[in-house]
């Protein structure tokens, strides 16, 4: 194998080692989220939050398996592993592009869905206040549309409206907080832009990995063919 082939081989190997580590971190992170959600109790019923850590676990496992396959194919110069890896990368690249297009074109529908999630949590806050408290602490908000949602229904304002360290929360302090519907939607409105541009960056990396894997597999085949003559 010439110098170019060796360079491609080790670049592909190092690239996949990094993604193996990323896959392991995602698996650990997803496992932690699953354990916390199970402790909360009815989160899965109110906002289907179990789907998020499970998706992270599945994504981490897929990244780990594909990257491990790429590592083995590159370092052992195995044509079968390398070509299988390149096919996986092509599929991931196409799926990534489809996801980006979906997020780009269905932005309004996604934000409306997020709004419905908050409404569902609010509608069940009397039977399961932990989920609403977690939402208010995370997004520094109060009530569905504001603290008046509590006072209008003659409910006491929870301490979570004023932060995790608050012993009590007065009406005046709670009035300064935005409603959780607006805070949650604003958060996802900004996050969608991050997802789109980060997705483009990841898609570009996947395309480069696909090209490198194809080049390496072709180089290995040519080297072995020449060795037979």
N, C-alpha and C positions, 0 to 999 in steps of 0.2 A: 504494500500500500504506500502511495506517495505521501509527501508532506501535507498536501491539501486534505487527503483522506484521513490522515492521523489527526489533523486539526479539527475536522468535522466530528470525528469520533469522540474526542475528549471534550469538545464544546457541548455536544449532545449529552454526554455522560454527566458533566457538571450541571448542566441545565436541569436534567431529570433528578439529580440528587437534591437540588434545591426544592423541586416540586414534591419529592418524597417527604421532605421535612414539612412542607406546607400541608400536605395531606394528613400527616400525623397530628399536626397542630389543630387542624379542622376537626379531626376525629375526637381529640381530647376536649376541644371547646364545645362541640356538639353534645358530648357525653355529660359535661358539666351542666349545660342548659337543660338537658333532659332530666337530670337529677333534681334541679331546682324547680322545674315545672311540676314534677310529681309531688313535691312537697307542698306546692301552693294548693293543689287539689283540683278545682274545677276550671282551671284556666283553659284546658283543652275544649271544654264545652262552650265557653264564652267567646273565645277569639281564635279557636283552633290553633293555639300557639304551639302545640306539639308538632305541627307540620314543619315549623321553622327549624328546630334543632334536629329533627329527623332528616330534613333536606340537607342540613350542614353535615350530618354524619354520612349520608349517602354520597354527597359531593366529595368529602374527604377520602372516603373509601375508594371512589372511582379514580380520583387524582393519584392516590397512593398506588393502586394496582397498575394503572397505565404508566405512571412514571417509573415504577419498579421494572415493568416490562421494557421500557425504553433504556433504562440503565443496563439491564442484562444484555439486551440486543446490541448496545453500543460497545460495552467493554469486552464482550465475548465475540463480537463481530458475527452475530447470528442473524442471517438474512431473514429467517422466518419471524423471529421476534421483532426485528426492526421494521419489516413490512407491516406486521400486525399493528405495531405501535403507530406507524404512519397512517394507517387506515383509521385508527381510533382518533388521532389528532385531526384528521380531515373531517370526521363526523362531528367532533367537538367544535371545530371551527365553524362548520355550517350551522350547528345548533346555536352557537354563540351569536352569529349574525342574525339568525331568526329571532332570538330573544331580544337583541338590541332593537330590531325593527318593530317587534311587538311593543316594547316599552316606549319607543319613540312615537308610535301611532296610537297606542291605547293609554296615553298618559291620563286623560280625563277619567276614563273608566277605572283605572288603578286608584286614583285619588278618591273617587266616589266609593270604591270598595273599602278603602282605609277609613273613610268617614262612617261607613256602616259598621265596621268593627268597633269603633269607639261608641257608637249608639247602642250596640249590643251589650257592651260592657256596662254602660250607664244604666240600661234597662234592668240589669241584674245586680246592680250595686247594693241593693238592700239585702239580698240573699247571700251575696258573695262580695263583701266590701274589700277584700284583700286585692282583688284584681284592679279595682278602681283606685285604691290607694297606691298600688305599684305604678299605675299609669300617671297619677298626679305627681308622684315623687320623681319619676323619670323625666317628664316633660315640663315640670314646674308649672302646672296648670291647676285649675279647680273647676269641678263640675263639667257638664257637657258643653254648655255655652258660656259658663261663668258661675261664680259663687251663688248667684241668685237662684240657680236651680235647686240648691239646698234650702235656702231661706224661703222660697216660694212654696215649697212642699213642707214647710215647718220642720225641717231636719236640722240637726246641729252640724256645723261645718267641721269636717274631720281635720285632724292635725296634719295630715299629709298635704293639705292645701298650702301649708306654710313651710314645708320642708321636713326632712327626716329628724332634725334635732328639735323641732318645735314641741313644746309641752302642751300648748293650746294655740288655737288659731282664731283671731278675732275677725269680725265681719269686715272691718276696714282693711286689714291685711289681705284677706281673701279677695276683696274687690279688685286689688291690684293685679291679680293673676288672670291670665287669659283662659278661655274655655279650652278643655282638652281636645275638643273636635278641631278647633282652629290650630292649636299647637301641634297636634299629631299630623294633621294634613300638611302644615308648613314644613314639618320635619321631612316627610316623605316627598314633598314637592322638591326640596333641595337634594334629597338623597337620590331621586330618580336621575337627576343630571349626573351625579357621581357614578351611578350604576352604568349609565349609557357610555360615558367616556372611558371609564375603567374597563368596561366590556370591550370597547374597541381596541384598547391597549392589549388586553388578554388575547383577543382574536388575532391580533398581529403577531403576538408571540407564538400562538398555536400554529399559524401559517408558516412561520420561520422554522419551527420544530418539524413540521410536516416535510418541508423542503429538505432540511438537513437529513432527516431520516431516510428519505428517498435517495438522496445523494450517497449516503453511507452504504445503503443496501446495494445500490448499483455499483459502487466502488468495490465492495467485498465480492460481489458476483464476478466482476471483471478480473479481479486479482486471482480468484480461484480458477477461472477459465484459462487465464494465461499460464497458471502453474501446471495445468494438465498438458500443455504443449511442450 
